[in-house]
Amino acid sequence: PAGLAEVARQTGLHIVAGSGPYVEAYLDRSQRERSVARTCAAMVRAVQEGIDDNGIRAGILGEIGLSTPFSDVERRSLVAAAQAQAATGAAINIHPPRTLDGTLDALAVLSDAGADLARVIVSHVDRTLFCIDDMQRVADTGAVLEFDFFGIESAYYPFADVDLPNDGQRIRYIAALARNGYARQLVVAHDICTRTRLRRFGGHGYGHLLENAVPLMLRRGLTDADVTEILVHTPRRLLTFV
């Protein structure tokens, strides 16, 4: 968290930290055995007081990690996130299971626990859902769909037997969803988590989305209003505490 604050100071960028438990395989024993109440309290504290002793506060809950299928520990994380959302007004981001049914089940757990699904972001749509009908089934719950593999141009995906889309295919999905009335439920990102995607190691860097993807969006049928909705208005709505 202190590092994020230093980057923000040096660049002038607004950086929003997230806080919440990832997939069970990444959790230590004390985290796996933690109750819903304690997990919720940790997330609330991160938003209201700080993630650590530096006082750097989180601005979003998550990415809440879910396996395929998700475990009882991860189910408790979802319930805790829903309760933390009610206490803080923060949005929730989930790392969903790699199936449509698993994603819908996770959203049902959140809804049953009281979450506002209009303030729940489903990450990694582009490695989870591969037809417009399935995407619209998730969007019809009220949740926000996040296409966040922009810049990954390899079909190979090491974690499941799927063919990843490239940026052009992602944008065609997004344009179709926008035409069908879902423009306000879409966000985009890079999900940069390896060094090879950074410019200093030969990758596209954090500028790729604005420098390359947005011009392609406009050439592939998205309007200026659509792009502004996706890049400005929806993130602003989700990153504002309610």
N, C-alpha and C positions, 0 to 999 in steps of 0.2 A: 504493500500500500504506500509506503513512503517513497518508493521508486516511481510509482504512478504520479504522485504529487510533484516530484521533481521534474518529470517529463512535462507535466502540465505547466509548471512554472517556466521552464526553459523554452517551450514552444508556444505558449499562449493558447493551447488547445484545451477544450473542456473534456476531461476524461472521467468516465463514470465507472466505478468499480462495482463488481457484483459480489455477492456472498451467499453461500449455501452449499450443502453437501453434494458431491459428485457421485458417480456410480459406486456401488458397494465395494468393488474390488480396490478402489483407491482409499477407502476409509480404514482407519485403525480400529482396534477392538473397542476402545471407549466410545468412538463415534458410532460404530455399528450397534452398540448396546444402549445408546442414548434414547431417552423417551421422546415422544412427540413434543411434549411441553418444553423439554430442555433444548431440543433442536430449534423449535420456534423461538425460544428466548435468545439463543445465540444469533439468529438472523435479525431479530428485532434490535438487539444490542448493536449489531454491525451497522444497521441503518441509522439508529438514533444516537449512538454514542461513538462508535468507531470499531473498525475491524480488529485493531490491535491498540496498543497503548499510545500510538501516535495521534489518535483522534481522527484518522482518515476514515470517513464514513462511506458505506456502500450506498449506491443509488438504485440498485435493482436486485431482486432476489433470484439467485441462480448464477450460473446455469445448473439447475437441479438435474443430476445425472440419473438416467434410467437405463437399465440393461434390457436385453431382449431374451425372454420376458423380464419384466421388472420384478424385483424381489420384495419381500415383506419390509426389509429395511428401507428400500427406496420408496415403497408405498407410504411409510411413515414420513419420509422426507417430503413427499407431496402434501400430505395433510398438514405438516408443520409449515410448509411454505404458504398454504392457503390461509392458515391462522396468522402468519406473519404479515401477509398482505393486508388482512383486515386490520391489524394493529398499526401498520406503518403507512399504508396507502401506496406502497411500491408495486411495480409490475413484477411479474414472474417470468423467467425464461427457463424452458425445459429442454434437456438433451433427450429426445424421445426414443422409445424402442424403434427398431428398424422395420416395423410393420404398421400397416394402417390400423389393424385391430388394436395393437398395443398402444398406439398413439391415442386412439379414441378412448381406450380404457383409462389411460393416464389422465386425460381431460375429464373423464367422468369422476375419477377419484377427487380431482381438484374441485370440480363443481359440487360434488356431494359434501365436501369439507367447507364449502362456502366461498370459494374463490370466484372472482369476477373474471370470466373467461375472455372478456373483451380486453383484459389487461394481462393475458397470458400469451407468451410468444413461443411458438413451436420451432425450435432450431432445426437445421439440417434437413429441410424439406427435400433438398436435391439429392440426398442419399437414402431417402425414406419412401417417397411417393413418386410414382412415375406415370401417372395419367391424371388428366384434369378432373375427372369425376372424383377420384380419391382425394385430391387436393381440396375440391369444393366440399366434400363431406366433412373434412376437418374445419374448413372455414365456416361452414354452417353452424358449428358449435359456438361461433363468436370469436374464436381464437385468432391470433395473428400468425401468418405463415412467414417464416424467415428462410429465404434462399441465401445461404451463406458460404457456399463453396466457390464464390467468384474468384477466378484466377487459377483454379484447379482444372487443367485442360487434359487430364489423363482419365480415360474410361476405367482404368484399373482401380479397384477399391479393396484394400487388404482385409477389411473387417466383415465383409459380406459378399455374396455372389450376386452383385448387381453391376450394371454398366452406368457409370456416372455420366451425367450430361456435361457438355461443354458450356461456355458462357452464352453462345448463341441459342442453344436449346433452353437454358435457364430463362433467357429473356423471352423466348416464345411462350413458355409456360406463364410467365408473369404477364405478358401482353394479353394472353387469352383470359386469364383470371381478371385482369382489369376490365376487359370488354364485357365480362359477365357480371360486373358490379362489385368486385372484391378489392378494388384498388386501395381502399382504406384499411385493408387487413394484410398488407404486404410490407415487409422490410427486407433489406439486403445487407450483406456483410461479406468479409473475406474469410473469417475463421482461421486466421493465420496462427499456426501452432508449430511450425517447423522453421528452422533457420534458412532452408533452401528457398523459402518464399519471400525472404527479405532481399532488398536490392543489393546489400553488401555481399550477399552470397549468390547473386545472379538471378534472384527472383523478381517478381513484378512489384513487390512492395505495397505499402498501404495506399498509394495513390491510384492503384489500378482501377478501382471502382469508379472514381470520378473521371479519371483521365481516359479510360478506354470503354468501360461498360456503359456509362451514361450516354455517350454519343451513339453507341450501338443500340441502346434502348430507343432512342429517338428515331433511328433509321428503321427500326423493326416495328413501328406502329404505336409505341407509347407516346402520349402527348406530354407537353411541358407540365400540364396540371397533374398528370399521373406521376411523373418523376418527382415533382415537388411534394406530392402526397407521400410517396414512398420514402423519400430521403429527408424530408423536413417535418411535415405535419404529424405523421404517425410516430416517428421517434420522439418528437416533442411531447405528444400526448402520453406516450408510454413512460417517458422519463420524468414526468411531472407527478409528484405525489398527490393522491386524491384523498 
